Amino acid sequence: MRAGDRYAAQNRRARYDYLIEEKLEAGLVLLGSEVKVLRQGQASIAEAYANESGGELFLVNANIPEYSAAKNFSHLPRRPRKLLLHRREMARLLSAIRREGVTIVPLSIYFNERGRAKVELGLAHGKKKADKRQAEKARDWQRDKARIMRGRNG
């Protein structure tokens, strides 16, 4: 993600629940009413993941609520949305999904400098409870260390 990009939705919980091995960018096939809701920043991707269907990847369980001004041409809030990737990337991700314990989670949805909606995907392994505790312990130590160093400088 670059400086000109603007977040529409973020999945902060993903970095806590998963160990992110690799990040990549993909396009999204959206309806007009979905784009309007994303621009308002009302989407939620907390429970979303990418899944294979018919040799293609779809973003499943992402919640983009209905657009109130689009009365007759609205969309289903939790419908699967097709991800746009290059063929090689798609093949690599599909083989990764088929391996055990690997999940593709969306980390954020944003608009790039051209105004296109993009999703940042993470190739992830689930963390166990002990791993989560270890990460929290390390984060607390970094915070305490920074606090101590600030106290010595002043």
Buried (B, 14 or more C-beta within 10 A) or exposed (E): BEEEBEEBBBBEEBBEBBBBEEEBBBBBEBBEBBBBBBBEEBBBBBEBBBBBEEEBBBBBBBBBBBBEEBEEEBBEBBBBBBBBBEEEBBEBBBEBBEEEEBBBBBBBBBBBEEEEBBBBBBBBBEBEEEBEEEBEEEEEEEEEEEEEEEEEEE
